[in-house]
Amino acid sequence: MALDFSALKKNRGNFDDLMQEVEKINTPSTEGRQKDERFWQPEVDKSGNGYAVIRFLPPPKGEELPWARVWHHAFQSPSTGKWYIENSLTTLNKPDPVSELNTELWHTGEEKDKETARRQKRKLTYISNIVVVKDPSNPQNEGKPFLYKYGKKIFDKIKDVMQPQFEDEDPVNPFDFWKGANFKLKIRNVEGYRNYDKSEFDSIAKLLDDDEALETTWNNQHSLVEFTDPKNFKSYEDLKKKLEMVLTASGASLRKAEDVDLDRPKPVLAPVSKPTPKVEEDVDESLSYFAKLANED
């Protein structure tokens, strides 16, 4: 049962259920796609450095988690030059053709197959509602709610404040309006990749002094459950067809992993565009898909 706003405020100090969910959990090219104006992303300067302050928000009205957790694949075939950019069915705890192929490749015992599997591995993305507190590059965004897509490294920082390692540190629910904390996003360019190691949470503080304004913000949040709605994922058959097209160009059937030898001689192809720089390196981990929060009401 979803909380009303008064209950949300009353229960702000209790986030045991959310802690349990955290305990269970131990960008590619957008060419040809329409920009989703609901999403905010920080800008970086010519050196690849950037700074902004955001505030993570509670679960949207009628929903139970303040994040959506989505696995996806994004890789370019070195033989065809084609990209495979799709959400993974493992998000829904279902078989996925790329994950199956990668498992086969890994178990051939060949290092070249393992390298292919590494290149094609799934990546983890989280999506949360935020309010932009400070955006030096685009001050017009300040005070507005957005969706924010981020990786495992930033989520690890969220876990760190929810599950502090030292006894002199108190747990903090960063998704709380009243007892949460702003997140200072500090981006550096380290060896060609965006690095978030210096990002940190500020001191505990109420987002806004006016509860009516907080309630308005809460009511205006975007839904998160849509990102894990099965209807928004392609079928296993469609994904397999896409994978075959990307890896073989002709769409020939991939009968088994050992049939896919991306190191064998290939016809000379037109120059392949370089892959887009990775925004964040996410460690591939076994998917333990989180259950819904227990409803104590």
BALOBA-1460 file (C-alpha; in Angstrom, 3 decimals):
// residues 297
<rec num="1" residu="m" x="0.000" y="0.000" z="0.000"/>
<rec num="2" residu="a" x="1.461" y="3.345" z="-1.031"/>
<rec num="3" residu="l" x="2.127" y="5.966" z="1.634"/>
<rec num="4" residu="d" x="0.426" y="9.327" z="1.635"/>
<rec num="5" residu="f" x="2.592" y="12.394" z="2.222"/>
<rec num="6" residu="s" x="1.890" y="12.650" z="5.960"/>
<rec num="7" residu="a" x="2.896" y="9.010" z="6.411"/>
<rec num="8" residu="l" x="6.017" y="9.615" z="4.338"/>
<rec num="9" residu="k" x="7.056" y="12.365" z="6.723"/>
<rec num="10" residu="k" x="6.154" y="10.348" z="9.830"/>
<rec num="11" residu="n" x="8.219" y="7.360" z="8.729"/>
<rec num="12" residu="r" x="11.232" y="9.317" z="7.509"/>
<rec num="13" residu="g" x="13.536" y="7.908" z="10.194"/>
<rec num="14" residu="n" x="12.698" y="4.285" z="9.377"/>
<rec num="15" residu="f" x="14.252" y="2.876" z="6.252"/>
<rec num="16" residu="d" x="14.883" y="-0.713" z="7.296"/>
<rec num="17" residu="d" x="13.097" y="-2.106" z="4.238"/>
<rec num="18" residu="l" x="15.181" y="0.052" z="1.939"/>
<rec num="19" residu="m" x="18.329" y="-1.096" z="3.742"/>
<rec num="20" residu="q" x="17.324" y="-4.693" z="3.065"/>
<rec num="21" residu="e" x="17.028" y="-3.933" z="-0.629"/>
<rec num="22" residu="v" x="20.506" y="-2.382" z="-0.639"/>
<rec num="23" residu="e" x="21.904" y="-5.492" z="1.033"/>
<rec num="24" residu="k" x="20.565" y="-7.596" z="-1.861"/>
<rec num="25" residu="i" x="22.620" y="-5.622" z="-4.314"/>
<rec num="26" residu="n" x="26.293" y="-6.452" z="-3.122"/>
<rec num="27" residu="t" x="26.910" y="5.160" z="-22.105"/>
<rec num="28" residu="p" x="26.275" y="3.923" z="-25.293"/>
<rec num="29" residu="s" x="25.556" y="5.902" z="-28.444"/>
<rec num="30" residu="t" x="22.145" y="7.598" z="-28.669"/>
<rec num="31" residu="e" x="22.385" y="8.254" z="-32.392"/>
<rec num="32" residu="g" x="18.966" y="8.030" z="-34.007"/>
<rec num="33" residu="r" x="17.178" y="8.213" z="-30.676"/>
<rec num="34" residu="q" x="15.093" y="11.093" z="-29.464"/>
<rec num="35" residu="k" x="16.412" y="12.836" z="-26.402"/>
<rec num="36" residu="d" x="14.279" y="12.202" z="-23.328"/>
<rec num="37" residu="e" x="13.807" y="15.604" z="-21.729"/>
<rec num="38" residu="r" x="12.932" y="13.995" z="-18.406"/>
<rec num="39" residu="f" x="16.590" y="13.098" z="-17.877"/>
<rec num="40" residu="w" x="19.318" y="15.344" z="-16.538"/>
<rec num="41" residu="q" x="23.026" y="14.778" z="-17.106"/>
<rec num="42" residu="p" x="25.922" y="16.880" z="-15.827"/>
<rec num="43" residu="e" x="28.085" y="18.697" z="-18.328"/>
<rec num="44" residu="v" x="31.863" y="18.551" z="-18.355"/>
<rec num="45" residu="d" x="34.405" y="21.031" z="-19.678"/>
<rec num="46" residu="k" x="36.935" y="20.429" z="-22.437"/>
<rec num="47" residu="s" x="39.184" y="18.655" z="-19.943"/>
<rec num="48" residu="g" x="36.414" y="16.244" z="-18.996"/>
<rec num="49" residu="n" x="35.863" y="17.727" z="-15.530"/>
<rec num="50" residu="g" x="32.523" y="18.774" z="-14.090"/>
<rec num="51" residu="y" x="30.662" y="19.653" z="-10.913"/>
<rec num="52" residu="a" x="27.018" y="19.739" z="-9.838"/>
<rec num="53" residu="v" x="24.904" y="19.192" z="-6.729"/>
<rec num="54" residu="i" x="21.805" y="17.007" z="-6.791"/>
<rec num="55" residu="r" x="19.353" y="15.591" z="-4.275"/>
<rec num="56" residu="f" x="18.007" y="12.056" z="-4.603"/>
<rec num="57" residu="l" x="14.251" y="11.877" z="-3.993"/>
<rec num="58" residu="p" x="11.981" y="9.335" z="-2.244"/>
<rec num="59" residu="p" x="10.010" y="6.695" z="-4.149"/>
<rec num="60" residu="p" x="7.439" y="8.287" z="-6.479"/>
<rec num="61" residu="k" x="3.854" y="8.358" z="-5.339"/>
<rec num="62" residu="g" x="2.361" y="4.870" z="-5.507"/>
<rec num="63" residu="e" x="5.759" y="3.165" z="-5.913"/>
<rec num="64" residu="e" x="8.014" y="1.441" z="-3.411"/>
<rec num="65" residu="l" x="11.616" y="1.904" z="-4.511"/>
<rec num="66" residu="p" x="13.547" y="5.146" z="-5.159"/>
<rec num="67" residu="w" x="15.458" y="3.575" z="-8.018"/>
<rec num="68" residu="a" x="14.992" y="1.379" z="-11.063"/>
<rec num="69" residu="r" x="17.761" y="-1.125" z="-11.742"/>
<rec num="70" residu="v" x="18.340" y="-2.052" z="-15.383"/>
<rec num="71" residu="w" x="20.902" y="-4.294" z="-17.037"/>
<rec num="72" residu="h" x="21.824" y="-3.557" z="-20.655"/>
<rec num="73" residu="h" x="24.306" y="-4.471" z="-23.363"/>
<rec num="74" residu="a" x="26.155" y="-1.940" z="-25.506"/>
<rec num="75" residu="f" x="28.933" y="-3.159" z="-27.770"/>
<rec num="76" residu="q" x="30.167" y="-2.877" z="-31.336"/>
<rec num="77" residu="s" x="31.013" y="-5.932" z="-33.415"/>
<rec num="78" residu="p" x="34.589" y="-5.637" z="-34.702"/>
<rec num="79" residu="s" x="33.677" y="-7.792" z="-37.712"/>
<rec num="80" residu="t" x="30.586" y="-5.932" z="-38.972"/>
<rec num="81" residu="g" x="30.973" y="-2.516" z="-37.358"/>
<rec num="82" residu="k" x="27.356" y="-2.728" z="-36.166"/>
<rec num="83" residu="w" x="26.233" y="-1.820" z="-32.660"/>
<rec num="84" residu="y" x="24.137" y="-3.907" z="-30.290"/>
<rec num="85" residu="i" x="22.456" y="-1.570" z="-27.785"/>
<rec num="86" residu="e" x="19.577" y="-3.229" z="-25.951"/>
<rec num="87" residu="n" x="18.216" y="-3.744" z="-22.461"/>
<rec num="88" residu="s" x="18.926" y="-7.197" z="-21.093"/>
<rec num="89" residu="l" x="16.132" y="-9.576" z="-20.162"/>
<rec num="90" residu="t" x="18.185" y="-10.513" z="-17.100"/>
<rec num="91" residu="t" x="16.728" y="-7.310" z="-15.631"/>
<rec num="92" residu="l" x="13.466" y="-9.272" z="-15.443"/>
<rec num="93" residu="n" x="15.248" y="-12.421" z="-14.266"/>
<rec num="94" residu="k" x="14.688" y="-14.020" z="-17.670"/>
<rec num="95" residu="p" x="17.094" y="-15.694" z="-20.135"/>
<rec num="96" residu="d" x="18.876" y="-13.290" z="-22.457"/>
<rec num="97" residu="p" x="20.610" y="-14.332" z="-25.707"/>
<rec num="98" residu="v" x="23.742" y="-12.235" z="-25.140"/>
<rec num="99" residu="s" x="24.238" y="-13.569" z="-21.629"/>
<rec num="100" residu="e" x="23.777" y="-17.107" z="-22.904"/>
<rec num="101" residu="l" x="26.290" y="-16.548" z="-25.692"/>
<rec num="102" residu="n" x="28.782" y="-14.996" z="-23.284"/>
<rec num="103" residu="t" x="28.476" y="-17.984" z="-20.961"/>
<rec num="104" residu="e" x="29.209" y="-20.320" z="-23.864"/>
<rec num="105" residu="l" x="32.171" y="-18.215" z="-24.941"/>
<rec num="106" residu="w" x="33.592" y="-18.115" z="-21.428"/>
<rec num="107" residu="h" x="33.516" y="-21.891" z="-21.111"/>
<rec num="108" residu="t" x="35.338" y="-22.662" z="-24.348"/>
<rec num="109" residu="g" x="38.601" y="-22.176" z="-22.475"/>
<rec num="110" residu="e" x="39.927" y="-19.920" z="-25.221"/>
<rec num="111" residu="e" x="41.274" y="-16.552" z="-24.112"/>
<rec num="112" residu="k" x="40.007" y="-14.870" z="-27.292"/>
<rec num="113" residu="d" x="36.487" y="-16.088" z="-26.487"/>
<rec num="114" residu="k" x="36.778" y="-14.761" z="-22.927"/>
<rec num="115" residu="e" x="37.859" y="-11.395" z="-24.299"/>
<rec num="116" residu="t" x="34.814" y="-11.340" z="-26.576"/>
<rec num="117" residu="a" x="32.583" y="-12.156" z="-23.615"/>
<rec num="118" residu="r" x="34.158" y="-9.337" z="-21.622"/>
<rec num="119" residu="r" x="33.530" y="-6.890" z="-24.457"/>
<rec num="120" residu="q" x="29.892" y="-7.991" z="-24.699"/>
<rec num="121" residu="k" x="29.222" y="-8.148" z="-20.963"/>
<rec num="122" residu="r" x="26.127" y="-6.587" z="-19.527"/>
<rec num="123" residu="k" x="26.315" y="-3.234" z="-17.782"/>
<rec num="124" residu="l" x="24.321" y="-1.961" z="-14.845"/>
<rec num="125" residu="t" x="22.342" y="1.276" z="-14.757"/>
<rec num="126" residu="y" x="20.248" y="2.837" z="-12.011"/>
<rec num="127" residu="i" x="17.564" y="5.481" z="-12.541"/>
<rec num="128" residu="s" x="16.306" y="7.774" z="-9.766"/>
<rec num="129" residu="n" x="14.340" y="10.964" z="-9.385"/>
<rec num="130" residu="i" x="16.425" y="13.955" z="-8.362"/>
<rec num="131" residu="v" x="16.202" y="17.674" z="-7.831"/>
<rec num="132" residu="v" x="19.074" y="19.659" z="-9.306"/>
<rec num="133" residu="v" x="20.391" y="21.859" z="-6.498"/>
<rec num="134" residu="k" x="23.314" y="23.409" z="-8.389"/>
<rec num="135" residu="d" x="24.222" y="23.175" z="-12.063"/>
<rec num="136" residu="p" x="26.885" y="25.768" z="-12.956"/>
<rec num="137" residu="s" x="26.761" y="24.876" z="-16.653"/>
<rec num="138" residu="n" x="22.947" y="25.140" z="-16.854"/>
<rec num="139" residu="p" x="21.620" y="27.193" z="-13.924"/>
<rec num="140" residu="q" x="18.134" y="27.094" z="-15.457"/>
<rec num="141" residu="n" x="17.921" y="23.478" z="-14.254"/>
<rec num="142" residu="e" x="18.351" y="24.397" z="-10.598"/>
<rec num="143" residu="g" x="15.369" y="23.624" z="-8.385"/>
<rec num="144" residu="k" x="13.749" y="21.379" z="-11.011"/>
<rec num="145" residu="p" x="13.004" y="17.651" z="-10.768"/>
<rec num="146" residu="f" x="14.535" y="15.258" z="-13.294"/>
<rec num="147" residu="l" x="15.360" y="11.628" z="-13.800"/>
<rec num="148" residu="y" x="19.037" y="10.766" z="-13.380"/>
<rec num="149" residu="k" x="20.759" y="7.706" z="-14.838"/>
<rec num="150" residu="y" x="23.875" y="6.551" z="-13.031"/>
<rec num="151" residu="g" x="26.102" y="3.525" z="-12.591"/>
<rec num="152" residu="k" x="27.256" y="1.139" z="-9.913"/>
<rec num="153" residu="k" x="30.044" y="3.393" z="-8.632"/>
<rec num="154" residu="i" x="27.624" y="6.156" z="-7.637"/>
<rec num="155" residu="f" x="25.217" y="3.581" z="-6.209"/>
<rec num="156" residu="d" x="28.096" y="2.263" z="-4.098"/>
<rec num="157" residu="k" x="28.414" y="5.736" z="-2.579"/>
<rec num="158" residu="i" x="24.705" y="5.607" z="-1.764"/>
<rec num="159" residu="k" x="25.220" y="2.237" z="-0.072"/>
<rec num="160" residu="d" x="28.198" y="3.612" z="1.855"/>
<rec num="161" residu="v" x="26.092" y="6.255" z="3.625"/>
<rec num="162" residu="m" x="23.238" y="3.824" z="4.223"/>
<rec num="163" residu="q" x="25.611" y="1.172" z="5.551"/>
<rec num="164" residu="p" x="28.563" y="3.042" z="7.110"/>
<rec num="165" residu="q" x="31.655" y="0.996" z="7.881"/>
<rec num="166" residu="f" x="32.643" y="2.730" z="11.115"/>
<rec num="167" residu="e" x="30.822" y="2.828" z="14.432"/>
<rec num="168" residu="d" x="31.065" y="6.621" z="14.727"/>
<rec num="169" residu="e" x="29.022" y="7.059" z="11.530"/>
<rec num="170" residu="d" x="25.224" y="6.992" z="11.583"/>
<rec num="171" residu="p" x="23.232" y="5.494" z="8.689"/>
<rec num="172" residu="v" x="21.660" y="8.066" z="6.395"/>
<rec num="173" residu="n" x="18.820" y="7.570" z="3.935"/>
<rec num="174" residu="p" x="19.901" y="9.843" z="1.064"/>
<rec num="175" residu="f" x="16.435" y="9.517" z="-0.540"/>
<rec num="176" residu="d" x="14.745" y="11.274" z="2.406"/>
<rec num="177" residu="f" x="13.248" y="14.772" z="2.074"/>
<rec num="178" residu="w" x="13.925" y="15.705" z="5.697"/>
<rec num="179" residu="k" x="16.948" y="13.697" z="6.849"/>
<rec num="180" residu="g" x="18.685" y="13.078" z="3.545"/>
<rec num="181" residu="a" x="21.695" y="14.897" z="2.122"/>
<rec num="182" residu="n" x="22.687" y="16.631" z="-1.082"/>
<rec num="183" residu="f" x="25.100" y="14.758" z="-3.347"/>
<rec num="184" residu="k" x="28.094" y="16.684" z="-4.645"/>
<rec num="185" residu="l" x="28.860" y="15.243" z="-8.055"/>
<rec num="186" residu="k" x="32.543" y="15.698" z="-8.864"/>
<rec num="187" residu="i" x="33.610" y="14.406" z="-12.272"/>
<rec num="188" residu="r" x="37.204" y="13.970" z="-13.396"/>
<rec num="189" residu="n" x="38.729" y="12.641" z="-16.579"/>
<rec num="190" residu="v" x="40.992" y="9.749" z="-15.600"/>
<rec num="191" residu="e" x="42.703" y="7.930" z="-18.475"/>
<rec num="192" residu="g" x="39.895" y="8.826" z="-20.863"/>
<rec num="193" residu="y" x="37.037" y="7.772" z="-18.586"/>
<rec num="194" residu="r" x="34.703" y="9.716" z="-16.357"/>
<rec num="195" residu="n" x="35.661" y="9.174" z="-12.738"/>
<rec num="196" residu="y" x="33.357" y="9.853" z="-9.780"/>
<rec num="197" residu="d" x="35.643" y="8.850" z="-6.902"/>
<rec num="198" residu="k" x="35.693" y="12.325" z="-5.349"/>
<rec num="199" residu="s" x="31.899" y="12.672" z="-5.343"/>
<rec num="200" residu="e" x="30.391" y="12.764" z="-1.860"/>
<rec num="201" residu="f" x="27.297" y="13.419" z="0.217"/>
<rec num="202" residu="d" x="26.993" y="16.676" z="2.122"/>
<rec num="203" residu="s" x="25.723" y="17.018" z="5.693"/>
<rec num="204" residu="i" x="22.170" y="15.959" z="6.560"/>
<rec num="205" residu="a" x="19.720" y="18.731" z="5.717"/>
<rec num="206" residu="k" x="16.081" y="19.185" z="4.759"/>
<rec num="207" residu="l" x="15.634" y="19.699" z="1.034"/>
<rec num="208" residu="l" x="13.092" y="22.539" z="1.456"/>
<rec num="209" residu="d" x="11.672" y="24.281" z="4.523"/>
<rec num="210" residu="d" x="8.128" y="24.275" z="3.156"/>
<rec num="211" residu="d" x="6.352" y="20.915" z="3.417"/>
<rec num="212" residu="e" x="3.801" y="21.988" z="0.820"/>
<rec num="213" residu="a" x="6.640" y="22.588" z="-1.638"/>
<rec num="214" residu="l" x="8.082" y="19.182" z="-0.758"/>
<rec num="215" residu="e" x="4.723" y="17.537" z="-1.393"/>
<rec num="216" residu="t" x="4.480" y="19.284" z="-4.761"/>
<rec num="217" residu="t" x="7.926" y="17.969" z="-5.653"/>
<rec num="218" residu="w" x="6.899" y="14.476" z="-4.580"/>
<rec num="219" residu="n" x="3.723" y="14.595" z="-6.669"/>
<rec num="220" residu="n" x="5.671" y="15.750" z="-9.727"/>
<rec num="221" residu="q" x="8.195" y="12.915" z="-9.730"/>
<rec num="222" residu="h" x="8.460" y="10.591" z="-12.698"/>
<rec num="223" residu="s" x="7.482" y="6.931" z="-12.544"/>
<rec num="224" residu="l" x="10.351" y="4.471" z="-12.158"/>
<rec num="225" residu="v" x="8.508" y="1.179" z="-12.527"/>
<rec num="226" residu="e" x="8.071" y="1.792" z="-16.254"/>
<rec num="227" residu="f" x="11.776" y="1.130" z="-16.772"/>
<rec num="228" residu="t" x="11.386" y="-2.452" z="-15.575"/>
<rec num="229" residu="d" x="7.962" y="-3.040" z="-17.094"/>
<rec num="230" residu="p" x="8.193" y="-6.206" z="-19.252"/>
<rec num="231" residu="k" x="6.247" y="-4.510" z="-22.036"/>
<rec num="232" residu="n" x="9.210" y="-2.178" z="-22.586"/>
<rec num="233" residu="f" x="11.637" y="-5.052" z="-23.242"/>
<rec num="234" residu="k" x="12.080" y="-6.823" z="-26.549"/>
<rec num="235" residu="s" x="11.313" y="-10.525" z="-26.721"/>
<rec num="236" residu="y" x="14.034" y="-13.158" z="-26.524"/>
<rec num="237" residu="e" x="13.448" y="-14.003" z="-30.180"/>
<rec num="238" residu="d" x="13.759" y="-10.382" z="-31.326"/>
<rec num="239" residu="l" x="16.938" y="-9.870" z="-29.304"/>
<rec num="240" residu="k" x="18.490" y="-13.039" z="-30.701"/>
<rec num="241" residu="k" x="17.689" y="-11.942" z="-34.231"/>
<rec num="242" residu="k" x="19.283" y="-8.553" z="-33.562"/>
<rec num="243" residu="l" x="22.362" y="-10.204" z="-32.058"/>
<rec num="244" residu="e" x="22.787" y="-12.486" z="-35.059"/>
<rec num="245" residu="m" x="22.478" y="-9.520" z="-37.410"/>
<rec num="246" residu="v" x="25.089" y="-7.517" z="-35.483"/>
<rec num="247" residu="l" x="27.634" y="-10.328" z="-35.200"/>
<rec num="248" residu="t" x="27.269" y="-11.938" z="-38.628"/>
<rec num="249" residu="a" x="25.972" y="-9.083" z="-40.825"/>
<rec num="250" residu="s" x="23.860" y="-11.542" z="-42.805"/>
<rec num="251" residu="g" x="21.819" y="-12.565" z="-39.765"/>
<rec num="252" residu="a" x="23.039" y="-16.158" z="-39.973"/>
<rec num="253" residu="s" x="22.004" y="-18.302" z="-37.051"/>
<rec num="254" residu="l" x="24.433" y="-18.574" z="-34.138"/>
<rec num="255" residu="r" x="24.096" y="-22.243" z="-33.306"/>
<rec num="256" residu="k" x="26.634" y="-22.256" z="-30.512"/>
<rec num="257" residu="a" x="29.345" y="-20.063" z="-29.099"/>
<rec num="258" residu="e" x="32.277" y="-21.813" z="-30.753"/>
<rec num="259" residu="d" x="30.794" y="-20.861" z="-34.140"/>
<rec num="260" residu="v" x="31.461" y="-17.209" z="-33.313"/>
<rec num="261" residu="d" x="35.148" y="-16.607" z="-33.908"/>
<rec num="262" residu="l" x="35.572" y="-12.886" z="-34.150"/>
<rec num="263" residu="d" x="39.329" y="-13.263" z="-34.631"/>
<rec num="264" residu="r" x="39.190" y="-15.226" z="-37.878"/>
<rec num="265" residu="p" x="40.156" y="-13.376" z="-41.091"/>
<rec num="266" residu="k" x="37.439" y="-11.052" z="-42.368"/>
<rec num="267" residu="p" x="36.794" y="-9.272" z="-45.643"/>
<rec num="268" residu="v" x="38.116" y="-5.734" z="-45.679"/>
<rec num="269" residu="l" x="35.366" y="-3.446" z="-44.394"/>
<rec num="270" residu="a" x="34.881" y="0.266" z="-44.462"/>
<rec num="271" residu="p" x="36.526" y="2.021" z="-41.490"/>
<rec num="272" residu="v" x="34.568" y="1.468" z="-38.304"/>
<rec num="273" residu="s" x="33.807" y="4.455" z="-36.142"/>
<rec num="274" residu="k" x="35.465" y="4.388" z="-32.747"/>
<rec num="275" residu="p" x="33.231" y="3.331" z="-29.842"/>
<rec num="276" residu="t" x="31.882" y="6.168" z="-27.785"/>
<rec num="277" residu="p" x="33.895" y="6.769" z="-24.570"/>
<rec num="278" residu="k" x="32.602" y="4.883" z="-21.588"/>
<rec num="279" residu="v" x="30.981" y="7.065" z="-18.983"/>
<rec num="280" residu="e" x="31.542" y="4.709" z="-16.112"/>
<rec num="281" residu="e" x="33.006" y="1.239" z="-15.735"/>
<rec num="282" residu="d" x="30.473" y="-1.019" z="-14.056"/>
<rec num="283" residu="v" x="31.591" y="-4.334" z="-12.649"/>
<rec num="284" residu="d" x="29.589" y="-7.237" z="-14.058"/>
<rec num="285" residu="e" x="28.031" y="-9.076" z="-11.156"/>
<rec num="286" residu="s" x="25.591" y="-11.953" z="-10.838"/>
<rec num="287" residu="l" x="22.056" y="-10.621" z="-11.002"/>
<rec num="288" residu="s" x="20.080" y="-11.086" z="-7.831"/>
<rec num="289" residu="y" x="16.926" y="-9.309" z="-8.864"/>
<rec num="290" residu="f" x="15.502" y="-7.395" z="-5.910"/>
<rec num="291" residu="a" x="12.070" y="-8.220" z="-4.561"/>
<rec num="292" residu="k" x="9.564" y="-5.502" z="-3.784"/>
<rec num="293" residu="l" x="9.760" y="-3.850" z="-0.414"/>
<rec num="294" residu="a" x="7.715" y="-5.583" z="2.240"/>
<rec num="295" residu="n" x="4.588" y="-3.618" z="3.089"/>
<rec num="296" residu="e" x="4.347" y="-3.166" z="6.814"/>
<rec num="297" residu="d" x="1.163" y="-1.109" z="6.762"/>
